[in-house]
Amino acid sequence: MLDAALLGTGGMMPLPWRFLTSLLLRFNGRLVMVDCGEGTQITLKILGWGYKNLDAICFTHFHADHIAGLPGLLLTVGNSGRDEPLTLIGPPGMGEVARCLCVIARELPFEIEIIELPFVRGTPPNRFALGDFNISALPVDHRIPCFAYSFEFKRAGRFDLEKANLNKVPMRAWNRLQKYETVEMDGVAYTPEMVLGPPRTPIKAAYCTDSRPVKELSDFVKGSDLFICEGLYGEAEMLAKTAAHKHMIFQEAAAVAKAGGVDELWLTHFSPAMTNPESFIDAARAIFPNSRAGKDRMTKTINFREE
């Protein structure tokens, strides 16, 4: 199962009642974060999922409300006892931005590994694996290079006893093969495909903030169990202002969710001027009924589907 938590739901500046937009995912006890604005470590502490198992932070882009909290968070992760490398993922310039911010966080007990993703609009998403996290990054349309992310958690097929016997796989290899390992015994290599049926439906979560609704986005989020998308404003009359600054309103996010056939939409990255996002949620639900206005530390557990 996958646990998802909105650490914050605000855009531009942190407010006394709303932290800046950030997402935390937990799978098999490991953590991956998306964006880390000022104060993110505080709401993470309130959430209570810990710091030590944070393996990576994916950055959508390099505006301060999405990255200025990085040095403090890294120092706190270091104080948690972590000594494994931590990976920072983002658009071109990720390494330089991290080095500049971390001038005030030099003495970390773990290595920082950098993944800079190529940014070319209209190209297929960047895809890579990080432990159990299969991550995709789609170039979207903001004032500076910006990515939407999706996370897919694959599930192996069911154990097939008839297939295992047909392939003469020793019983002592079955357990490891079900964990998707390749096993060599008595000079013979046994692969998971020799004992497993077809892969089952994965869990998918997608995240997009600070972008116009580009045409590729609906396909990118297609089939997501959870789609988290910005809605800077809830009023239709704010569309022109929002579009001029390369953001989305509630109705546009809902239209992407509907076109992508997602299960559930959480809206986030609210303007500081919008004190009660929930009061505008019907504007999204008129387009995509299963829409929710995000709240700080809103959580959801997504289970694999029974098949």
Buried (B, 14 or more C-beta within 10 A) or exposed (E): EBBBBBBBBBBBEBBEEBBBBBBBBBBEEBBBBBBBBBBBBBBBEEBEBBBEBBBBBBBBBBBEBBBBBBBBBBBBBBEEEBEEEBBBBBBEBBBEBBEEBBEEBEEBEBEBEBBBBEBEEEEEBBEEEBEBBBBBBBBBBBEEBBBBBBBBBBBBBBBBEEBBEEEEBEEEBBEBBBEBEEBEEEEEEBBBBBBBEEEBEBBBBBBBBBBBBBEBBBEBBBBBBBBBBBBBBBBEEBBEBBBEEBBBBBBBBBBBBBBBEBEBBBBBBBBEEBEEBEEBBEBBBEBBEBBBBBBBBBEBEBEBEEE
